[in-house]
Amino acid sequence: MAASSKAEILKHLRSTQLEPVELPELDEPWTTYQDRAEQFAEVLQAVGGRAVRAGNLDEVNRELDQLPAYAQATKVCSLVDGIRKANVQMADVADPHELEDVDFLVAPGQFGVAENAAVWVTDQGLRHRVLYFLAQHLALVLPVAELVDNMDQAYQRLSFAEPGFGLFLSGPSKTADIEQALVIGAHGARSLTVFLV
């Protein structure tokens, strides 16, 4: 009895020997940008977000007031001191399910990456990290001096002295199906604004 096609293919694959390949050198120069903030803003816009330059927290508050999602928000949570409209106090929330109707979250970004507009955020000062994903709209306040050029530099900045939570966030939540229909806010915030201070 002849072997099946599948068995023949698997037999052939098992008998094939590949030549070993050396790992690539990673000590090459990485991409850098003359104006990190401009690169960050361009990429963020391309992925559906928006970067806004602000000189200080007063300007952040004025710019927030201009955002329709913020102006219409009834429940606003802020992890950044000095945001005027914040009315959800994390210390008062015992169960994360109580955050299901938060309209707007303002949170600090630890640092940002110019090449892909990713912002590193953590659960530092945040009782329920699920808020990053439950809030309808998200604004991050990021010192412009904390922008790095590329992910290699970003990974060098990460340190984990103790267990915690962190993620790189770039743009609002989105997904696309095979028919190329893009849906914003599929499983997280419907908008992302990054204030470069």
N, C-alpha and C positions, 0 to 999 in steps of 0.2 A: 504494500500500500504506500503510495507517494505521500510525502510530508506536505502539510498545508502551506500555502503561501506565507501565512503569518509566521509559521515555524521557521521557514527558510529565511525570511527577512531577519528574524531575531537571531538565528544562528550566524548569519553574515555580520550583523552588528556586533555580536559578542567576539567574533574572531578578528575584527578590525582593530589594529593598534594605531593610535595617533601619536605623532611626535610631540614630546613635551615642549611647552611654550614658556618662555621666561615671563615673569610678571612685569608689568610696565613700571618704569621709574616715575615716582610721584614728586620728585624734587625739581620739577620744571617750573618756570614762572607761570602763575595763574593769571587769569584775566583781571585787570584792574580798570578803574574808571576815573577820569579826570574830575568829574562831578558826580559823586555817589548819589546825592539827593536827586539830581535830575534823572539819572538812570533808574533809581528806585521808583520815582513818580511815573516814568514812562511805562515800566513793566507792570506796576500796580494797575495803571489804567487799562493796559492790555488784558489783564486778567479779571477786570470787572470792578476794581476798587478805585479809590481816589486818594491822592496825597495832597495835603494842604500845609503850606508853610505857615508857621505861627511863631511870633517872637517871644510870647509868654503865655501864661495861663489865661489872662484876660482876653487875649486874641483867640485862644481856643474856645472860650465861652461864647465870644461873639460869632465865631464861625459855626459853632454848634447851633446857635439860634437860627442860622440861615438854612440849616438842613431840614427839609420838610419832615423826614422821619423823626427827628428829634423834637421839632416844634409840635408835632401831633402826638408824641409819646405821652402816655399817662403814667407808666411805671419806668423809672430811670434808675439804674444802679451805677454807681461810680466807685472805682477803686483808686481814683485819682483825687486827692484832696483839692477842694476849691471849685468843683463842678457845681454850678448853682442849682440846677434843676433836679439833682439826685434826691429821690424820695424813698428808695428801697435800701434799708439798712441790712447788710449781710449778717450782722450780729443777731438780728431778730428772726432770722430764717433758720429753723431747726431742720426742716425737711426740704430737700432740693426740689421736690414736686411743687412746692409753693412758688417756685421761680418760673413756672411754665408760661406765665403771661407777662414776663418782663419785655418791654418794648425796646429798650435801648440800654446798652452796657458801654461804659467808658472805662478802659483799663490801660495800665501802663505796658509798654513794650520794653523788653530788656535791651534788645539790640535788633538791627535790621540788616538785610543782605541786599546790596544793590543789584546783583545779577538776576535775582528772581523775585524781588520785592517780598521776601519772607520776613516775618517778624517773630522773634522768639518770645513766647509768653509762658508764664509759669503760674502755679497755684499759690504763689507767695502772697499772703494777705487775702486770699480768696477761699472762703469756707467751702464753697461748692463749685468745683471746677466745671461742672456741667453747664454753668451759666454761659460759658463761651459758645456753647452750641444751642442753648435754649433761647437766648436773646434774639429778638427779631432783627436788630441792627446793632452793629458793633463799631466803636471808635477806639483807636489805640493812640496813646500819646507817647511819642518816641523822640528822645533827644537826637537831633541830627548828628551830633558828634558820635553817636553810638552806631553809625552805619559802617559796615565793613563791605569790602568789594565782592567777596565770593564765599561759597559754602566752605571751602577749605579754612578760611579765616574764621568763619562762624563756628565750625566744629572745634577749633582751637580755643574758643571762648567758653565752651560748655564745661562745666564741672559739676560733679554730683557727690558732694560730701555726705549727703544723707538721702534717703528715699524721698521722692517728690514727683511732681508732674510738670511736664513742659512740652511744648510743641512749636513747630514752625508753622505759621499761619500766613497764607498769601491769598489775598482777595476774598470775596464773599464765597459762601458755599455754592457749589455748582456741580452739575452732572450733565452729561450728554449721552444720548442713546445712539444706536447704530444709524439712525436716520438723521443724525447730526442736529437734533433739536436740543438746544442748550437751555437748561432750566437753572435759574439762579435761586438760591435759598432752598435747595432740595433737602438738605439735612443739616442746616445751621443758619448762620446769619444771612439775611437777604442783602445786606450792604456792609461794606467795610470802608471806613475813612481812617486814614493814618495822618495824625497831626505831627509834622516834623518841627520840633520846637528847638 
